[in-house]
Amino acid sequence: METIICAEKCQSMVPAAEDTLYIIAGKWKVRIIIALTGGDKRFNELQRTLSGISARVLSNELKDLELNGLVSRKILDDGTILYVRNDYADSLKNVMKELVQWGLEHKQKIRNREI
């Protein structure tokens, strides 16, 4: 009976994990969210902060983040567009903290194995 309960729970967990990964997966999305932690930025400022990202990729990633409510565009009176990290992005705080912690521990584990 316990195996059945676990299987049912696992089946419901996989789609939830896939949803999360869909939102934050890829090389740039987490980096963009982190870059906006320091404050609102213009497109070119973001591109300079994230060295190596093309304008096309940045534009697409910002659209995805905007669609999912993590980032929004703010248009100033002079027409300047700023990208703003929304409060909803804070709901990823623990997820990102755990990703960073796991990455640090994994890197250390790999280094220790190489020695």
C-alpha positions, 0 to 999 in steps of 0.5 A: 500500500505504501508503494502505491501512495509513493507512486501516486505522489511521485506522479504528481511531483514530476509535472510540478518539477517540470513546470518549475524547470520550464520557467527557470531552465536554460542558461540565462533566466536565473542570471537575468533574475539575479542581475535584476536583484540589484535594481531596475536596468535598461536592456543594454545595461542587462546585456552588459551585465550578462556578458556573452548573451546576444540581444535576440536571446536576451529579448526572448528570455525577458519576454518569457520571464515577463509572460510568467510574471517574474519581470516587467517592463517599466516605461519612463516619461522620457520613453526609456524602458526599464526591466524590473524584477517583480515581487513574484520573483522573490518566490524563487528565492529559496529555490535559487538559494538551494541551487547555489548551495547545491552547485557549491557543494557539487563543485567541491565534491568534484574538486576533492575527487580530482585530487 
